[in-house]
Amino acid sequence: MYRMRLNDRQIEAFRTVVALGSITAAAEAMFVTQPAISHLITDLEAELGFALFERVGRGVRPTHEAHLLYEEVERSYLGFSAIRERAELIRNGRVGLLRITAMPAFAETFVAPALGTFLRDFPEIGIELDVLNTTAIIDGVRRRRFDLGIAVPVFVDPALKWTVLRSAAMVAVMPRNHPLAAVEYVAAEHLAQHDIIALPMDSPYRMQLQAAVSRLALAPIRVTSTARTQAGACEIIQSGCGAVTIVDPCIANRYRNTLMSKPLEFELKSDLAICTSQAESTAPAVRFRHYLEEKIREFAEAR
C-alpha cells in the first residue's frame, strides 16, 4: 500500500505561498530563496499527484484542489499553534491558562478592562482573548476551545450553561443635528422612517430589533447599511453619515462627547451573559467571573 511522503517543510511552503499569494513573498517569509520554494512545491505536487498552483503572469494562483487542501492544513496548523503557544506559556512560568471569547460589543468595554485587573493580581496565568460572533462563541465553548464566552444568551443547548450578569436597555445613537435628536424617545415608527445602520442579519441584536419594529410599526426598519460591530456603526455615523444605529449603552457611552443617544420607546434588551460548559469550570474562569462582575458594576455606577 502506497503512503505519501510529505514533510513539514513542503507543507509550510505551500501554506505560506497560499497565504501570501506569491512565491517571492513566501521565500522572504521563510528566509529561503525563490528556487527553494519552487522546489518544495514541485516535490509536494509530485507526491500528491495533482497541481497546486497555476501560473498567472508573473505570479501564481492556487488551484481548486489547493484550496481544499489549504482548509485542512489550516486546521492542523491551528492545533499545532495552540500546542506551541501553551508550551511557551509553561516555559515562561505561566502555570495556568484562561481562554476567553467575547462579542465585539463586550470585548473592549468590559472583558479587556477586567482582564487587565485580573492579570495584575494573577500574573502567573496566561490569557487568550478572541473576539467572535455569538454563533462562533457557542461553538467554541461547546468544543472546549474556550473556558468561557461572553455573549447574548440566544441558544438553548444541554451541553452549555448561561449565566446572565447584566441586562440593559439598548439606545439609539445619531448625529447631534439629526431630527431624532430632538425627540424624547425613539419609537419603532422612527426606525421605519430614517436611515438605519444595522448589524448583519446573523446578529441576535438585528433579529431582536427587526422583530420588535415589525410588531409595533406599520413598516420594517429602513436599513441602508450594515456594520459587523456596534462601534463600527458609531464610527461611520461619527465620520459624517446622517444615519441612526441601535447599540448597547456601553458602546453609546464611548461616543457620548460626539454623538447623541436616545432611549427607545419600546423594550429592546442587551443581555451580557457568560457561556460555559456544563462540565466543571476551571479555577481561572471562576476567578475571572468576579472581575467581570466588578467592571459591570463600575460601569453602572458611573452612568
C-alpha positions in Angstrom: 0.0 0.0 0.0 1.5 3.3 -1.1 1.9 6.0 1.6 2.6 9.6 0.7 5.9 11.0 2.0 5.1 14.5 3.0 7.4 16.7 5.1 6.7 19.7 7.2 8.8 22.0 5.1 6.8 21.2 2.0 3.5 21.9 3.8 4.9 25.1 5.3 6.0 26.3 1.8 2.5 25.5 0.4 0.7 27.2 3.3 2.9 30.3 3.0 2.5 30.7 -0.8 -1.3 30.5 -0.5 -1.5 32.9 2.4 0.8 35.5 0.9 -0.2 34.9 -2.7 3.4 34.9 -4.0 6.4 32.7 -4.2 8.7 35.7 -3.7 6.8 36.8 -0.6 6.8 33.2 0.7 10.6 32.9 0.2 11.1 36.1 2.2 8.9 35.0 5.0 10.7 31.6 5.2 14.1 33.1 4.8 15.0 31.0 1.7 15.4 31.6 -2.0 12.6 31.5 -4.5 14.1 28.4 -6.3 14.0 26.7 -2.9 10.3 27.4 -2.5 9.6 26.3 -6.1 11.4 23.1 -5.5 9.4 22.3 -2.3 6.2 23.0 -4.1 7.2 20.9 -7.1 8.1 17.9 -4.9 4.8 18.3 -3.0 2.8 18.3 -6.2 4.7 15.2 -7.4 3.9 13.4 -4.1 0.2 14.5 -4.1 -0.4 13.7 -7.7 -2.1 17.0 -8.6 -1.2 20.6 -9.3 -1.4 23.2 -6.5 -0.8 26.4 -8.4 -1.4 27.9 -11.9 0.9 30.5 -13.4 -0.8 33.8 -13.8 1.5 36.4 -15.4 4.5 36.7 -13.1 2.6 35.2 -10.1 0.7 32.1 -9.1 -2.9 31.2 -8.3 -4.0 28.3 -6.2 -6.0 25.6 -7.9 -9.3 24.3 -6.7 -7.5 21.3 -5.2 -5.1 23.6 -3.4 -7.9 25.5 -1.7 -9.4 22.2 -0.5 -6.0 21.1 0.9 -5.4 24.5 2.4 -8.5 24.2 4.6 -7.2 21.0 6.2 -3.7 22.4 6.5 -5.0 25.5 8.4 -7.0 23.2 10.8 -3.8 21.3 11.5 -1.7 24.4 11.9 -4.2 25.9 14.4 -3.8 22.8 16.5 -0.1 22.9 16.4 0.0 26.6 17.1 -2.1 26.1 20.2 0.3 23.5 21.4 3.3 25.7 20.7 1.7 28.7 22.5 0.8 26.6 25.5 4.4 25.2 25.7 5.7 28.8 25.5 3.4 29.9 28.4 4.7 27.0 30.5 8.3 27.7 29.7 7.8 31.3 30.8 6.3 30.3 34.1 2.6 30.7 33.3 1.1 27.9 35.3 -2.5 28.5 34.3 -4.4 29.4 31.2 -7.6 31.2 30.7 -9.2 31.1 27.2 -12.0 33.7 26.7 -14.0 34.7 23.7 -16.4 37.6 23.6 -18.7 39.5 21.3 -17.2 42.8 19.9 -19.6 44.9 22.0 -18.3 43.5 25.2 -14.7 42.6 24.4 -13.3 46.1 24.8 -15.8 47.6 27.1 -16.0 45.0 29.9 -13.8 42.0 29.2 -10.5 43.6 28.3 -10.5 46.0 31.4 -11.5 43.1 33.6 -8.6 41.0 32.2 -6.2 43.8 32.9 -7.1 43.8 36.6 -7.1 40.0 36.6 -3.6 39.8 35.2 -2.4 42.4 37.7 -3.5 40.1 40.5 -2.6 36.7 38.8 0.4 37.4 36.6 1.2 33.7 36.5 -1.9 32.9 34.4 -1.7 33.1 30.6 -4.6 34.7 28.7 -6.1 34.1 25.3 -8.8 36.5 24.3 -10.6 36.1 21.0 -13.4 38.3 19.5 -16.1 36.3 17.7 -19.8 36.5 16.9 -22.4 34.6 19.0 -22.6 31.5 16.9 -18.8 31.1 16.8 -18.6 31.7 20.6 -21.1 29.0 21.4 -19.4 26.5 19.0 -16.0 27.3 20.6 -17.2 26.8 24.2 -19.1 23.6 23.2 -15.9 22.2 21.6 -13.9 23.3 24.7 -11.7 25.6 22.7 -12.6 28.3 25.3 -13.2 28.2 29.0 -15.9 30.7 28.8 -17.7 33.0 26.3 -19.3 36.4 26.8 -22.3 36.8 24.5 -26.1 37.2 24.2 -27.9 34.1 25.5 -29.8 33.1 22.4 -29.3 29.4 22.1 -30.5 26.6 24.4 -28.0 23.7 24.5 -28.0 21.0 27.1 -24.2 21.0 27.0 -23.9 24.6 27.8 -24.8 26.8 30.8 -25.7 30.5 30.5 -25.4 33.0 33.4 -26.8 36.5 32.7 -24.7 39.1 34.5 -26.3 42.3 33.1 -29.4 43.3 31.3 -29.5 46.8 29.8 -31.9 48.8 27.6 -30.4 49.4 24.2 -30.4 53.0 22.9 -30.4 54.8 19.5 -27.3 56.8 18.5 -27.3 59.5 15.9 -25.5 62.8 15.0 -26.3 65.7 17.3 -28.1 67.6 14.4 -30.2 64.6 13.4 -34.1 65.1 13.5 -34.4 62.4 16.1 -32.0 64.2 18.4 -35.0 66.4 19.4 -37.3 63.6 20.5 -37.5 62.3 24.0 -37.8 58.6 22.9 -37.1 56.9 19.6 -40.2 54.9 18.5 -40.4 51.9 16.2 -42.1 54.2 13.6 -39.0 56.4 13.6 -36.8 53.5 12.7 -39.1 52.9 9.7 -38.7 56.5 8.5 -35.0 57.2 8.9 -31.8 55.5 7.5 -30.5 52.9 9.9 -27.1 51.3 10.1 -27.8 47.8 11.5 -25.8 44.8 12.4 -25.7 41.9 9.9 -28.6 39.5 9.6 -26.9 36.8 11.6 -26.7 39.1 14.7 -29.1 38.3 17.5 -29.4 42.1 18.1 -30.5 42.6 14.5 -33.1 39.8 14.8 -34.5 41.2 18.0 -34.6 44.7 16.5 -36.5 43.6 13.4 -38.9 41.6 15.4 -39.7 44.5 17.7 -40.2 47.0 15.0 -42.3 44.6 12.9 -44.6 44.1 15.9 -45.0 47.8 16.6 -44.7 49.7 13.3 -46.5 49.5 10.0 -43.3 49.3 8.0 -39.9 47.5 8.6 -36.8 49.2 9.7 -35.1 51.2 6.9 -31.7 49.5 6.8 -29.5 51.3 4.4 -26.1 49.9 5.6 -24.7 47.2 7.9 -21.7 47.1 10.1 -20.3 44.0 11.8 -19.8 45.8 15.1 -21.8 48.4 17.1 -18.7 50.5 17.5 -18.1 50.3 13.7 -21.7 51.7 13.1 -21.0 54.5 15.5 -17.7 55.3 13.8 -19.5 55.6 10.5 -22.0 58.0 11.9 -19.4 60.0 13.7 -17.5 60.5 10.4 -20.4 62.3 8.8 -23.1 59.8 8.0 -26.5 61.1 8.9 -28.0 57.7 9.9 -29.1 56.1 13.2 -27.9 52.9 14.8 -29.1 50.9 17.8 -26.4 49.9 20.3 -25.7 48.7 23.8 -25.4 51.6 26.3 -21.8 50.7 27.0 -21.0 51.4 23.3 -23.0 54.6 23.3 -21.1 55.8 26.3 -17.9 55.7 24.4 -19.3 58.3 21.9 -21.1 60.5 24.4 -18.9 63.5 23.6 -19.6 63.4 19.8 -22.9 61.7 19.2 -26.4 61.9 20.7 -28.0 58.9 22.3 -31.7 58.5 23.0 -33.7 55.8 24.8 -36.1 53.6 22.8 -39.8 53.9 23.3 -40.1 50.1 23.1 -38.2 47.4 25.1 -35.1 46.0 23.5 -32.7 44.4 25.9 -29.0 43.7 25.6 -28.1 40.8 27.9 -24.5 40.1 28.8 -24.1 36.5 29.8 -21.3 34.1 30.5 -21.5 30.9 28.5 -19.7 27.9 29.9 -19.7 24.1 29.5 -21.9 22.2 31.9 -18.7 20.4 33.0 -16.8 21.9 35.9 -15.2 25.3 35.2 -11.5 25.9 35.5 -10.3 27.8 38.6 -9.1 30.8 36.5 -12.5 31.0 34.8 -14.3 31.1 38.2 -12.0 33.8 39.4 -12.3 35.9 36.3 -16.1 36.0 36.6 -15.8 38.1 39.8 -13.5 40.6 38.0 -16.0 40.9 35.1 -18.9 41.4 37.5 -16.9 44.2 39.2 -16.3 46.0 35.9 -20.0 45.8 35.1 -20.8 47.3 38.5 -18.3 50.1 37.9 -19.9 51.0 34.6 -23.4 51.0 36.1 -22.3 53.3 38.9 -20.5 55.7 36.6 -23.6 56.3 34.4 
